[in-house]
Amino acid sequence: MSKSSKLASKKVAAAMHEMKEGKLKTGTGKKVTDPKQAIAIGLSEAREAGAAIPDKSTAKKSNAKKKTDKK
């Protein structure tokens, strides 16, 4: 697992602090209550500031069962 830069961890820590104080808002203006969302906002701000952050992880594909036609 690759690590993020010090700037990224500072941005995430600041976003978490703002969330706990109730001052962190989403892009639409709603209050952030989920810590995962606060981390995502902090990483996004760090990317904009030019911090070295690993690429976003993609969601794994679910193993959907194939339908078979019965004769």
PDB file of N, H, CA, C and O in Angstrom:
ATOM      1  N   MET A   1       0.846  -1.172   0.000  1.00  0.00           N
ATOM      2  CA  MET A   1       0.000   0.000   0.000  1.00  0.00           C
ATOM      3  C   MET A   1       0.895   1.239   0.000  1.00  0.00           C
ATOM      4  O   MET A   1       1.779   1.359   0.848  1.00  0.00           O
ATOM      5  N   SER A   2       0.680   2.148  -0.926  1.00  0.00           N
ATOM      6  H   SER A   2      -0.039   2.050  -1.615  1.00  0.00           H
ATOM      7  CA  SER A   2       1.500   3.343  -1.004  1.00  0.00           C
ATOM      8  C   SER A   2       1.000   4.409  -0.041  1.00  0.00           C
ATOM      9  O   SER A   2      -0.173   4.443   0.331  1.00  0.00           O
ATOM     10  N   LYS A   3       1.926   5.278   0.351  1.00  0.00           N
ATOM     11  H   LYS A   3       2.879   5.251   0.049  1.00  0.00           H
ATOM     12  CA  LYS A   3       1.593   6.299   1.337  1.00  0.00           C
ATOM     13  C   LYS A   3       1.347   7.636   0.656  1.00  0.00           C
ATOM     14  O   LYS A   3       1.831   7.896  -0.446  1.00  0.00           O
ATOM     15  N   SER A   4       0.587   8.469   1.339  1.00  0.00           N
ATOM     16  H   SER A   4       0.194   8.258   2.234  1.00  0.00           H
ATOM     17  CA  SER A   4       0.343   9.819   0.865  1.00  0.00           C
ATOM     18  C   SER A   4       1.376  10.753   1.480  1.00  0.00           C
ATOM     19  O   SER A   4       2.090  10.371   2.407  1.00  0.00           O
ATOM     20  N   SER A   5       1.455  11.956   0.972  1.00  0.00           N
ATOM     21  H   SER A   5       0.876  12.266   0.219  1.00  0.00           H
ATOM     22  CA  SER A   5       2.437  12.917   1.449  1.00  0.00           C
ATOM     23  C   SER A   5       2.003  13.554   2.766  1.00  0.00           C
ATOM     24  O   SER A   5       0.878  13.360   3.225  1.00  0.00           O
ATOM     25  N   LYS A   6       2.917  14.318   3.364  1.00  0.00           N
ATOM     26  H   LYS A   6       3.831  14.476   2.991  1.00  0.00           H
ATOM     27  CA  LYS A   6       2.611  15.006   4.626  1.00  0.00           C
ATOM     28  C   LYS A   6       1.536  16.063   4.406  1.00  0.00           C
ATOM     29  O   LYS A   6       0.687  16.277   5.271  1.00  0.00           O
ATOM     30  N   LEU A   7       1.571  16.723   3.255  1.00  0.00           N
ATOM     31  H   LEU A   7       2.261  16.550   2.553  1.00  0.00           H
ATOM     32  CA  LEU A   7       0.553  17.730   2.947  1.00  0.00           C
ATOM     33  C   LEU A   7      -0.828  17.092   2.904  1.00  0.00           C
ATOM     34  O   LEU A   7      -1.806  17.671   3.377  1.00  0.00           O
ATOM     35  N   ALA A   8      -0.898  15.895   2.333  1.00  0.00           N
ATOM     36  H   ALA A   8      -0.103  15.425   1.949  1.00  0.00           H
ATOM     37  CA  ALA A   8      -2.183  15.199   2.249  1.00  0.00           C
ATOM     38  C   ALA A   8      -2.699  14.867   3.637  1.00  0.00           C
ATOM     39  O   ALA A   8      -3.888  15.034   3.911  1.00  0.00           O
ATOM     40  N   SER A   9      -1.812  14.392   4.528  1.00  0.00           N
ATOM     41  H   SER A   9      -0.847  14.257   4.306  1.00  0.00           H
ATOM     42  CA  SER A   9      -2.289  14.050   5.866  1.00  0.00           C
ATOM     43  C   SER A   9      -2.706  15.285   6.643  1.00  0.00           C
ATOM     44  O   SER A   9      -3.608  15.210   7.478  1.00  0.00           O
ATOM     45  N   LYS A  10      -2.069  16.418   6.388  1.00  0.00           N
ATOM     46  H   LYS A  10      -1.336  16.479   5.711  1.00  0.00           H
ATOM     47  CA  LYS A  10      -2.484  17.664   7.053  1.00  0.00           C
ATOM     48  C   LYS A  10      -3.858  18.104   6.562  1.00  0.00           C
ATOM     49  O   LYS A  10      -4.690  18.555   7.349  1.00  0.00           O
ATOM     50  N   LYS A  11      -4.091  17.972   5.259  1.00  0.00           N
ATOM     51  H   LYS A  11      -3.415  17.607   4.619  1.00  0.00           H
ATOM     52  CA  LYS A  11      -5.387  18.362   4.691  1.00  0.00           C
ATOM     53  C   LYS A  11      -6.505  17.463   5.219  1.00  0.00           C
ATOM     54  O   LYS A  11      -7.594  17.945   5.531  1.00  0.00           O
ATOM     55  N   VAL A  12      -6.242  16.165   5.318  1.00  0.00           N
ATOM     56  H   VAL A  12      -5.357  15.773   5.064  1.00  0.00           H
ATOM     57  CA  VAL A  12      -7.246  15.228   5.827  1.00  0.00           C
ATOM     58  C   VAL A  12      -7.515  15.515   7.300  1.00  0.00           C
ATOM     59  O   VAL A  12      -8.666  15.492   7.737  1.00  0.00           O
ATOM     60  N   ALA A  13      -6.462  15.785   8.066  1.00  0.00           N
ATOM     61  H   ALA A  13      -5.528  15.803   7.712  1.00  0.00           H
ATOM     62  CA  ALA A  13      -6.635  16.090   9.490  1.00  0.00           C
ATOM     63  C   ALA A  13      -7.454  17.366   9.671  1.00  0.00           C
ATOM     64  O   ALA A  13      -8.299  17.444  10.563  1.00  0.00           O
ATOM     65  N   ALA A  14      -7.204  18.360   8.828  1.00  0.00           N
ATOM     66  H   ALA A  14      -6.518  18.296   8.104  1.00  0.00           H
ATOM     67  CA  ALA A  14      -7.967  19.609   8.910  1.00  0.00           C
ATOM     68  C   ALA A  14      -9.435  19.374   8.559  1.00  0.00           C
ATOM     69  O   ALA A  14     -10.325  19.939   9.194  1.00  0.00           O
ATOM     70  N   ALA A  15      -9.687  18.545   7.552  1.00  0.00           N
ATOM     71  H   ALA A  15      -8.964  18.086   7.035  1.00  0.00           H
ATOM     72  CA  ALA A  15     -11.066  18.245   7.160  1.00  0.00           C
ATOM     73  C   ALA A  15     -11.788  17.485   8.272  1.00  0.00           C
ATOM     74  O   ALA A  15     -12.961  17.750   8.537  1.00  0.00           O
ATOM     75  N   MET A  16     -11.102  16.545   8.923  1.00  0.00           N
ATOM     76  H   MET A  16     -10.150  16.330   8.708  1.00  0.00           H
ATOM     77  CA  MET A  16     -11.705  15.799  10.030  1.00  0.00           C
ATOM     78  C   MET A  16     -12.025  16.733  11.194  1.00  0.00           C
ATOM     79  O   MET A  16     -13.075  16.610  11.825  1.00  0.00           O
ATOM     80  N   HIS A  17     -11.122  17.663  11.476  1.00  0.00           N
ATOM     81  H   HIS A  17     -10.269  17.763  10.964  1.00  0.00           H
ATOM     82  CA  HIS A  17     -11.343  18.619  12.562  1.00  0.00           C
ATOM     83  C   HIS A  17     -12.561  19.495  12.264  1.00  0.00           C
ATOM     84  O   HIS A  17     -13.393  19.737  13.139  1.00  0.00           O
ATOM     85  N   GLU A  18     -12.655  19.965  11.021  1.00  0.00           N
ATOM     86  H   GLU A  18     -11.980  19.769  10.310  1.00  0.00           H
ATOM     87  CA  GLU A  18     -13.809  20.784  10.625  1.00  0.00           C
ATOM     88  C   GLU A  18     -15.105  19.988  10.723  1.00  0.00           C
ATOM     89  O   GLU A  18     -16.134  20.522  11.136  1.00  0.00           O
ATOM     90  N   MET A  19     -15.058  18.695  10.339  1.00  0.00           N
ATOM     91  H   MET A  19     -14.222  18.261  10.004  1.00  0.00           H
ATOM     92  CA  MET A  19     -16.259  17.869  10.413  1.00  0.00           C
ATOM     93  C   MET A  19     -16.714  17.726  11.862  1.00  0.00           C
ATOM     94  O   MET A  19     -17.905  17.824  12.154  1.00  0.00           O
ATOM     95  N   LYS A  20     -15.765  17.496  12.768  1.00  0.00           N
ATOM     96  H   LYS A  20     -14.797  17.416  12.530  1.00  0.00           H
ATOM     97  CA  LYS A  20     -16.110  17.314  14.174  1.00  0.00           C
ATOM     98  C   LYS A  20     -16.680  18.588  14.780  1.00  0.00           C
ATOM     99  O   LYS A  20     -17.513  18.530  15.685  1.00  0.00           O
ATOM    100  N   GLU A  21     -16.230  19.749  14.278  1.00  0.00           N
ATOM    101  H   GLU A  21     -15.554  19.795  13.543  1.00  0.00           H
ATOM    102  CA  GLU A  21     -16.771  21.024  14.750  1.00  0.00           C
ATOM    103  C   GLU A  21     -18.095  21.363  14.082  1.00  0.00           C
ATOM    104  O   GLU A  21     -18.803  22.263  14.534  1.00  0.00           O
ATOM    105  N   GLY A  22     -18.439  20.648  13.004  1.00  0.00           N
ATOM    106  H   GLY A  22     -17.863  19.917  12.637  1.00  0.00           H
ATOM    107  CA  GLY A  22     -19.678  20.905  12.290  1.00  0.00           C
ATOM    108  C   GLY A  22     -19.563  22.007  11.259  1.00  0.00           C
ATOM    109  O   GLY A  22     -20.576  22.560  10.831  1.00  0.00           O
ATOM    110  N   LYS A  23     -18.346  22.338  10.851  1.00  0.00           N
ATOM    111  H   LYS A  23     -17.523  21.890  11.199  1.00  0.00           H
ATOM    112  CA  LYS A  23     -18.127  23.425   9.898  1.00  0.00           C
ATOM    113  C   LYS A  23     -17.848  22.943   8.481  1.00  0.00           C
ATOM    114  O   LYS A  23     -17.831  23.750   7.551  1.00  0.00           O
ATOM    115  N   LEU A  24     -17.630  21.647   8.299  1.00  0.00           N
ATOM    116  H   LEU A  24     -17.644  20.992   9.054  1.00  0.00           H
ATOM    117  CA  LEU A  24     -17.301  21.118   6.976  1.00  0.00           C
ATOM    118  C   LEU A  24     -18.576  20.925   6.168  1.00  0.00           C
ATOM    119  O   LEU A  24     -19.526  20.292   6.627  1.00  0.00           O
ATOM    120  N   LYS A  25     -18.583  21.479   4.957  1.00  0.00           N
ATOM    121  H   LYS A  25     -17.811  21.994   4.584  1.00  0.00           H
ATOM    122  CA  LYS A  25     -19.757  21.409   4.081  1.00  0.00           C
ATOM    123  C   LYS A  25     -19.397  20.683   2.790  1.00  0.00           C
ATOM    124  O   LYS A  25     -18.240  20.674   2.370  1.00  0.00           O
ATOM    125  N   THR A  26     -20.397  20.080   2.170  1.00  0.00           N
ATOM    126  H   THR A  26     -21.337  20.088   2.511  1.00  0.00           H
ATOM    127  CA  THR A  26     -20.218  19.444   0.870  1.00  0.00           C
ATOM    128  C   THR A  26     -20.290  20.517  -0.210  1.00  0.00           C
ATOM    129  O   THR A  26     -20.469  21.699   0.083  1.00  0.00           O
ATOM    130  N   GLY A  27     -20.151  20.093  -1.447  1.00  0.00           N
ATOM    131  H   GLY A  27     -20.006  19.133  -1.685  1.00  0.00           H
ATOM    132  CA  GLY A  27     -20.241  21.031  -2.556  1.00  0.00           C
ATOM    133  C   GLY A  27     -21.615  21.656  -2.692  1.00  0.00           C
ATOM    134  O   GLY A  27     -21.747  22.765  -3.210  1.00  0.00           O
ATOM    135  N   THR A  28     -22.649  20.946  -2.224  1.00  0.00           N
ATOM    136  H   THR A  28     -22.541  20.046  -1.803  1.00  0.00           H
ATOM    137  CA  THR A  28     -24.012  21.475  -2.316  1.00  0.00           C
ATOM    138  C   THR A  28     -24.396  22.290  -1.088  1.00  0.00           C
ATOM    139  O   THR A  28     -25.489  22.852  -1.032  1.00  0.00           O
ATOM    140  N   GLY A  29     -23.498  22.356  -0.099  1.00  0.00           N
ATOM    141  H   GLY A  29     -22.610  21.899  -0.144  1.00  0.00           H
ATOM    142  CA  GLY A  29     -23.767  23.171   1.079  1.00  0.00           C
ATOM    143  C   GLY A  29     -24.288  22.413   2.280  1.00  0.00           C
ATOM    144  O   GLY A  29     -24.535  23.013   3.326  1.00  0.00           O
ATOM    145  N   LYS A  30     -24.465  21.092   2.154  1.00  0.00           N
ATOM    146  H   LYS A  30     -24.265  20.604   1.304  1.00  0.00           H
ATOM    147  CA  LYS A  30     -24.949  20.297   3.284  1.00  0.00           C
ATOM    148  C   LYS A  30     -23.793  19.974   4.230  1.00  0.00           C
ATOM    149  O   LYS A  30     -22.637  19.900   3.815  1.00  0.00           O
ATOM    150  N   LYS A  31     -24.126  19.783   5.509  1.00  0.00           N
ATOM    151  H   LYS A  31     -25.065  19.843   5.847  1.00  0.00           H
ATOM    152  CA  LYS A  31     -23.111  19.480   6.509  1.00  0.00           C
ATOM    153  C   LYS A  31     -22.624  18.039   6.353  1.00  0.00           C
ATOM    154  O   LYS A  31     -23.422  17.126   6.135  1.00  0.00           O
ATOM    155  N   VAL A  32     -21.313  17.844   6.466  1.00  0.00           N
ATOM    156  H   VAL A  32     -20.665  18.585   6.643  1.00  0.00           H
ATOM    157  CA  VAL A  32     -20.714  16.516   6.375  1.00  0.00           C
ATOM    158  C   VAL A  32     -20.781  15.852   7.743  1.00  0.00           C
ATOM    159  O   VAL A  32     -20.357  16.435   8.741  1.00  0.00           O
ATOM    160  N   THR A  33     -21.320  14.620   7.791  1.00  0.00           N
ATOM    161  H   THR A  33     -21.664  14.147   6.980  1.00  0.00           H
ATOM    162  CA  THR A  33     -21.413  13.887   9.051  1.00  0.00           C
ATOM    163  C   THR A  33     -20.671  12.561   9.006  1.00  0.00           C
ATOM    164  O   THR A  33     -20.449  11.951  10.052  1.00  0.00           O
ATOM    165  N   ASP A  34     -20.285  12.102   7.826  1.00  0.00           N
ATOM    166  H   ASP A  34     -20.465  12.598   6.976  1.00  0.00           H
ATOM    167  CA  ASP A  34     -19.618  10.815   7.668  1.00  0.00           C
ATOM    168  C   ASP A  34     -18.098  11.017   7.616  1.00  0.00           C
ATOM    169  O   ASP A  34     -17.616  11.782   6.780  1.00  0.00           O
ATOM    170  N   PRO A  35     -17.337  10.352   8.485  1.00  0.00           N
ATOM    171  CA  PRO A  35     -15.878  10.503   8.465  1.00  0.00           C
ATOM    172  C   PRO A  35     -15.245  10.113   7.128  1.00  0.00           C
ATOM    173  O   PRO A  35     -14.252  10.717   6.720  1.00  0.00           O
ATOM    174  N   LYS A  36     -15.802   9.118   6.443  1.00  0.00           N
ATOM    175  H   LYS A  36     -16.609   8.628   6.773  1.00  0.00           H
ATOM    176  CA  LYS A  36     -15.252   8.719   5.143  1.00  0.00           C
ATOM    177  C   LYS A  36     -15.374   9.851   4.131  1.00  0.00           C
ATOM    178  O   LYS A  36     -14.487  10.058   3.303  1.00  0.00           O
ATOM    179  N   GLN A  37     -16.488  10.585   4.210  1.00  0.00           N
ATOM    180  H   GLN A  37     -17.208  10.418   4.883  1.00  0.00           H
ATOM    181  CA  GLN A  37     -16.684  11.705   3.297  1.00  0.00           C
ATOM    182  C   GLN A  37     -15.697  12.824   3.621  1.00  0.00           C
ATOM    183  O   GLN A  37     -15.195  13.488   2.714  1.00  0.00           O
ATOM    184  N   ALA A  38     -15.414  13.039   4.911  1.00  0.00           N
ATOM    185  H   ALA A  38     -15.822  12.499   5.647  1.00  0.00           H
ATOM    186  CA  ALA A  38     -14.446  14.059   5.309  1.00  0.00           C
ATOM    187  C   ALA A  38     -13.054  13.703   4.797  1.00  0.00           C
ATOM    188  O   ALA A  38     -12.315  14.581   4.351  1.00  0.00           O
ATOM    189  N   ILE A  39     -12.695  12.429   4.857  1.00  0.00           N
ATOM    190  H   ILE A  39     -13.296  11.716   5.219  1.00  0.00           H
ATOM    191  CA  ILE A  39     -11.400  11.988   4.341  1.00  0.00           C
ATOM    192  C   ILE A  39     -11.331  12.218   2.838  1.00  0.00           C
ATOM    193  O   ILE A  39     -10.308  12.671   2.324  1.00  0.00           O
ATOM    194  N   ALA A  40     -12.411  11.909   2.132  1.00  0.00           N
ATOM    195  H   ALA A  40     -13.242  11.541   2.549  1.00  0.00           H
ATOM    196  CA  ALA A  40     -12.447  12.104   0.679  1.00  0.00           C
ATOM    197  C   ALA A  40     -12.293  13.578   0.323  1.00  0.00           C
ATOM    198  O   ALA A  40     -11.610  13.917  -0.644  1.00  0.00           O
ATOM    199  N   ILE A  41     -12.921  14.447   1.093  1.00  0.00           N
ATOM    200  H   ILE A  41     -13.476  14.172   1.878  1.00  0.00           H
ATOM    201  CA  ILE A  41     -12.808  15.887   0.847  1.00  0.00           C
ATOM    202  C   ILE A  41     -11.372  16.343   1.094  1.00  0.00           C
ATOM    203  O   ILE A  41     -10.825  17.123   0.315  1.00  0.00           O
ATOM    204  N   GLY A  42     -10.760  15.859   2.176  1.00  0.00           N
ATOM    205  H   GLY A  42     -11.205  15.225   2.809  1.00  0.00           H
ATOM    206  CA  GLY A  42      -9.376  16.215   2.483  1.00  0.00           C
ATOM    207  C   GLY A  42      -8.417  15.763   1.397  1.00  0.00           C
ATOM    208  O   GLY A  42      -7.518  16.512   1.015  1.00  0.00           O
ATOM    209  N   LEU A  43      -8.596  14.543   0.894  1.00  0.00           N
ATOM    210  H   LEU A  43      -9.326  13.935   1.204  1.00  0.00           H
ATOM    211  CA  LEU A  43      -7.734  14.047  -0.181  1.00  0.00           C
ATOM    212  C   LEU A  43      -7.944  14.831  -1.468  1.00  0.00           C
ATOM    213  O   LEU A  43      -6.993  15.095  -2.204  1.00  0.00           O
ATOM    214  N   SER A  44      -9.183  15.200  -1.734  1.00  0.00           N
ATOM    215  H   SER A  44      -9.955  14.985  -1.136  1.00  0.00           H
ATOM    216  CA  SER A  44      -9.482  15.988  -2.930  1.00  0.00           C
ATOM    217  C   SER A  44      -8.808  17.355  -2.859  1.00  0.00           C
ATOM    218  O   SER A  44      -8.246  17.831  -3.846  1.00  0.00           O
ATOM    219  N   GLU A  45      -8.869  17.986  -1.677  1.00  0.00           N
ATOM    220  H   GLU A  45      -9.326  17.600  -0.876  1.00  0.00           H
ATOM    221  CA  GLU A  45      -8.211  19.287  -1.500  1.00  0.00           C
ATOM    222  C   GLU A  45      -6.697  19.149  -1.645  1.00  0.00           C
ATOM    223  O   GLU A  45      -6.046  20.030  -2.206  1.00  0.00           O
ATOM    224  N   ALA A  46      -6.139  18.055  -1.148  1.00  0.00           N
ATOM    225  H   ALA A  46      -6.669  17.339  -0.692  1.00  0.00           H
ATOM    226  CA  ALA A  46      -4.701  17.830  -1.259  1.00  0.00           C
ATOM    227  C   ALA A  46      -4.298  17.615  -2.712  1.00  0.00           C
ATOM    228  O   ALA A  46      -3.247  18.093  -3.140  1.00  0.00           O
ATOM    229  N   ARG A  47      -5.126  16.899  -3.477  1.00  0.00           N
ATOM    230  H   ARG A  47      -5.979  16.511  -3.129  1.00  0.00           H
ATOM    231  CA  ARG A  47      -4.836  16.711  -4.907  1.00  0.00           C
ATOM    232  C   ARG A  47      -4.811  18.051  -5.629  1.00  0.00           C
ATOM    233  O   ARG A  47      -3.946  18.300  -6.469  1.00  0.00           O
ATOM    234  N   GLU A  48      -5.775  18.915  -5.292  1.00  0.00           N
ATOM    235  H   GLU A  48      -6.478  18.713  -4.611  1.00  0.00           H
ATOM    236  CA  GLU A  48      -5.827  20.237  -5.921  1.00  0.00           C
ATOM    237  C   GLU A  48      -4.590  21.056  -5.567  1.00  0.00           C
ATOM    238  O   GLU A  48      -4.127  21.864  -6.373  1.00  0.00           O
ATOM    239  N   ALA A  49      -4.047  20.849  -4.351  1.00  0.00           N
ATOM    240  H   ALA A  49      -4.423  20.193  -3.697  1.00  0.00           H
ATOM    241  CA  ALA A  49      -2.862  21.581  -3.912  1.00  0.00           C
ATOM    242  C   ALA A  49      -1.581  20.987  -4.495  1.00  0.00           C
ATOM    243  O   ALA A  49      -0.501  21.548  -4.310  1.00  0.00           O
ATOM    244  N   GLY A  50      -1.690  19.864  -5.192  1.00  0.00           N
ATOM    245  H   GLY A  50      -2.568  19.409  -5.342  1.00  0.00           H
ATOM    246  CA  GLY A  50      -0.537  19.265  -5.851  1.00  0.00           C
ATOM    247  C   GLY A  50       0.198  18.239  -5.014  1.00  0.00           C
ATOM    248  O   GLY A  50       1.359  17.942  -5.297  1.00  0.00           O
ATOM    249  N   ALA A  51      -0.436  17.690  -3.997  1.00  0.00           N
ATOM    250  H   ALA A  51      -1.379  17.931  -3.768  1.00  0.00           H
ATOM    251  CA  ALA A  51       0.208  16.688  -3.153  1.00  0.00           C
ATOM    252  C   ALA A  51       0.316  15.357  -3.886  1.00  0.00           C
ATOM    253  O   ALA A  51      -0.492  15.040  -4.758  1.00  0.00           O
ATOM    254  N   ALA A  52       1.332  14.589  -3.511  1.00  0.00           N
ATOM    255  H   ALA A  52       1.989  14.847  -2.802  1.00  0.00           H
ATOM    256  CA  ALA A  52       1.530  13.264  -4.101  1.00  0.00           C
ATOM    257  C   ALA A  52       0.614  12.273  -3.404  1.00  0.00           C
ATOM    258  O   ALA A  52       0.857  11.880  -2.263  1.00  0.00           O
ATOM    259  N   ILE A  53      -0.438  11.876  -4.101  1.00  0.00           N
ATOM    260  H   ILE A  53      -0.635  12.195  -5.028  1.00  0.00           H
ATOM    261  CA  ILE A  53      -1.430  10.958  -3.547  1.00  0.00           C
ATOM    262  C   ILE A  53      -1.627   9.830  -4.551  1.00  0.00           C
ATOM    263  O   ILE A  53      -1.685  10.076  -5.756  1.00  0.00           O
ATOM    264  N   PRO A  54      -1.732   8.582  -4.061  1.00  0.00           N
ATOM    265  CA  PRO A  54      -1.992   7.474  -4.985  1.00  0.00           C
ATOM    266  C   PRO A  54      -3.316   7.670  -5.717  1.00  0.00           C
ATOM    267  O   PRO A  54      -4.203   8.380  -5.243  1.00  0.00           O
ATOM    268  N   ASP A  55      -3.437   7.031  -6.876  1.00  0.00           N
ATOM    269  H   ASP A  55      -2.717   6.454  -7.261  1.00  0.00           H
ATOM    270  CA  ASP A  55      -4.668   7.126  -7.658  1.00  0.00           C
ATOM    271  C   ASP A  55      -5.855   6.615  -6.861  1.00  0.00           C
ATOM    272  O   ASP A  55      -5.715   5.817  -5.934  1.00  0.00           O
ATOM    273  N   LYS A  56      -7.034   7.100  -7.251  1.00  0.00           N
ATOM    274  H   LYS A  56      -7.148   7.749  -8.003  1.00  0.00           H
ATOM    275  CA  LYS A  56      -8.262   6.653  -6.602  1.00  0.00           C
ATOM    276  C   LYS A  56      -8.447   5.170  -6.876  1.00  0.00           C
ATOM    277  O   LYS A  56      -8.225   4.710  -7.996  1.00  0.00           O
ATOM    278  N   SER A  57      -8.853   4.419  -5.855  1.00  0.00           N
ATOM    279  H   SER A  57      -9.033   4.793  -4.945  1.00  0.00           H
ATOM    280  CA  SER A  57      -9.095   2.996  -6.057  1.00  0.00           C
ATOM    281  C   SER A  57     -10.460   2.813  -6.702  1.00  0.00           C
ATOM    282  O   SER A  57     -11.411   3.533  -6.400  1.00  0.00           O
ATOM    283  N   THR A  58     -10.534   1.841  -7.589  1.00  0.00           N
ATOM    284  H   THR A  58      -9.761   1.256  -7.835  1.00  0.00           H
ATOM    285  CA  THR A  58     -11.798   1.586  -8.271  1.00  0.00           C
ATOM    286  C   THR A  58     -12.556   0.501  -7.527  1.00  0.00           C
ATOM    287  O   THR A  58     -11.958  -0.355  -6.876  1.00  0.00           O
ATOM    288  N   ALA A  59     -13.851   0.543  -7.627  1.00  0.00           N
ATOM    289  H   ALA A  59     -14.337   1.238  -8.156  1.00  0.00           H
ATOM    290  CA  ALA A  59     -14.688  -0.462  -6.972  1.00  0.00           C
ATOM    291  C   ALA A  59     -14.516  -1.800  -7.679  1.00  0.00           C
ATOM    292  O   ALA A  59     -14.388  -1.860  -8.902  1.00  0.00           O
ATOM    293  N   LYS A  60     -14.513  -2.855  -6.904  1.00  0.00           N
ATOM    294  H   LYS A  60     -14.617  -2.807  -5.911  1.00  0.00           H
ATOM    295  CA  LYS A  60     -14.381  -4.188  -7.484  1.00  0.00           C
ATOM    296  C   LYS A  60     -15.704  -4.601  -8.113  1.00  0.00           C
ATOM    297  O   LYS A  60     -16.782  -4.276  -7.614  1.00  0.00           O
ATOM    298  N   LYS A  61     -15.592  -5.318  -9.210  1.00  0.00           N
ATOM    299  H   LYS A  61     -14.717  -5.581  -9.615  1.00  0.00           H
ATOM    300  CA  LYS A  61     -16.802  -5.789  -9.874  1.00  0.00           C
ATOM    301  C   LYS A  61     -17.400  -6.934  -9.074  1.00  0.00           C
ATOM    302  O   LYS A  61     -16.688  -7.817  -8.595  1.00  0.00           O
ATOM    303  N   SER A  62     -18.702  -6.904  -8.938  1.00  0.00           N
ATOM    304  H   SER A  62     -19.280  -6.186  -9.327  1.00  0.00           H
ATOM    305  CA  SER A  62     -19.366  -7.981  -8.205  1.00  0.00           C
ATOM    306  C   SER A  62     -19.489  -9.204  -9.099  1.00  0.00           C
ATOM    307  O   SER A  62     -19.548  -9.095 -10.324  1.00  0.00           O
ATOM    308  N   ASN A  63     -19.525 -10.335  -8.482  1.00  0.00           N
ATOM    309  H   ASN A  63     -19.477 -10.423  -7.487  1.00  0.00           H
ATOM    310  CA  ASN A  63     -19.669 -11.583  -9.234  1.00  0.00           C
ATOM    311  C   ASN A  63     -21.147 -11.849  -9.445  1.00  0.00           C
ATOM    312  O   ASN A  63     -21.788 -12.540  -8.653  1.00  0.00           O
ATOM    313  N   ALA A  64     -21.669 -11.302 -10.506  1.00  0.00           N
ATOM    314  H   ALA A  64     -21.148 -10.741 -11.150  1.00  0.00           H
ATOM    315  CA  ALA A  64     -23.088 -11.484 -10.812  1.00  0.00           C
ATOM    316  C   ALA A  64     -23.289 -12.870 -11.401  1.00  0.00           C
ATOM    317  O   ALA A  64     -22.511 -13.324 -12.240  1.00  0.00           O
ATOM    318  N   LYS A  65     -24.330 -13.524 -10.955  1.00  0.00           N
ATOM    319  H   LYS A  65     -24.962 -13.155 -10.273  1.00  0.00           H
ATOM    320  CA  LYS A  65     -24.635 -14.850 -11.477  1.00  0.00           C
ATOM    321  C   LYS A  65     -25.256 -14.713 -12.863  1.00  0.00           C
ATOM    322  O   LYS A  65     -26.116 -13.865 -13.104  1.00  0.00           O
ATOM    323  N   LYS A  66     -24.800 -15.560 -13.751  1.00  0.00           N
ATOM    324  H   LYS A  66     -24.101 -16.248 -13.556  1.00  0.00           H
ATOM    325  CA  LYS A  66     -25.334 -15.532 -15.103  1.00  0.00           C
ATOM    326  C   LYS A  66     -26.654 -16.281 -15.139  1.00  0.00           C
ATOM    327  O   LYS A  66     -26.812 -17.337 -14.526  1.00  0.00           O
ATOM    328  N   LYS A  67     -27.588 -15.712 -15.868  1.00  0.00           N
ATOM    329  H   LYS A  67     -27.460 -14.854 -16.366  1.00  0.00           H
ATOM    330  CA  LYS A  67     -28.876 -16.387 -16.030  1.00  0.00           C
ATOM    331  C   LYS A  67     -28.748 -17.410 -17.149  1.00  0.00           C
ATOM    332  O   LYS A  67     -28.142 -17.146 -18.187  1.00  0.00           O
ATOM    333  N   THR A  68     -29.319 -18.556 -16.923  1.00  0.00           N
ATOM    334  H   THR A  68     -29.812 -18.771 -16.080  1.00  0.00           H
ATOM    335  CA  THR A  68     -29.324 -19.582 -17.964  1.00  0.00           C
ATOM    336  C   THR A  68     -30.761 -19.858 -18.355  1.00  0.00           C
ATOM    337  O   THR A  68     -31.650 -19.944 -17.508  1.00  0.00           O
ATOM    338  N   ASP A  69     -30.968 -19.991 -19.624  1.00  0.00           N
ATOM    339  H   ASP A  69     -30.246 -19.921 -20.313  1.00  0.00           H
ATOM    340  CA  ASP A  69     -32.313 -20.279 -20.119  1.00  0.00           C
ATOM    341  C   ASP A  69     -32.610 -21.755 -19.941  1.00  0.00           C
ATOM    342  O   ASP A  69     -31.835 -22.611 -20.367  1.00  0.00           O
ATOM    343  N   LYS A  70     -33.722 -22.042 -19.319  1.00  0.00           N
ATOM    344  H   LYS A  70     -34.351 -21.346 -18.973  1.00  0.00           H
ATOM    345  CA  LYS A  70     -34.132 -23.436 -19.153  1.00  0.00           C
ATOM    346  C   LYS A  70     -34.945 -23.856 -20.365  1.00  0.00           C
ATOM    347  O   LYS A  70     -35.754 -23.090 -20.888  1.00  0.00           O
ATOM    348  N   LYS A  71     -34.717 -25.076 -20.797  1.00  0.00           N
ATOM    349  H   LYS A  71     -34.060 -25.698 -20.372  1.00  0.00           H
ATOM    350  CA  LYS A  71     -35.437 -25.579 -21.969  1.00  0.00           C
ATOM    351  C   LYS A  71     -36.622 -26.383 -21.559  1.00  0.00           C
ATOM    352  O   LYS A  71     -37.350 -26.889 -22.413  1.00  0.00           O
TER     353      LYS A  71
END
